[in-house]
Every structure is written in structure tokens, then in C-alpha cells.
């Protein structure tokens, strides 16, 4: 599925029982970035929309 920039990402559904854990894996050129997020029972992880968080400037 595409991310905010239209680049492909992979999502892993790790929900078991009452747990809500899912992962989004994005290629960042020199490696991958993995973000954990919650996904309610009965909703596909591809339907969950994450808010884009911007990092504060480092200098």
C-alpha cells in the first residue's frame, strides 16, 4: 500500500486475541523504518490511516 508520499510500504498484522498491534515497514533508502500502531479488531490494517508526525529540527 502507498504511504503519504505514494511510496510502497508493508503492513504486518500481529493482532492475536485482544491485542491490537500492527507494524508498518517503510524503505528509507539505506535501511527500513518500522512503526508500531494499533488496529481495532474487525478492521483491516490497510484501512487504518496513521497521522504523519514531523520530527522537530535537530539544530
Secondary structure by P-SEA (a helix, b strand, c coil): ccccccbbbbbbbccccccbbbbbbbbcccbbbbbbbbbccccccccccccbbbbcccc
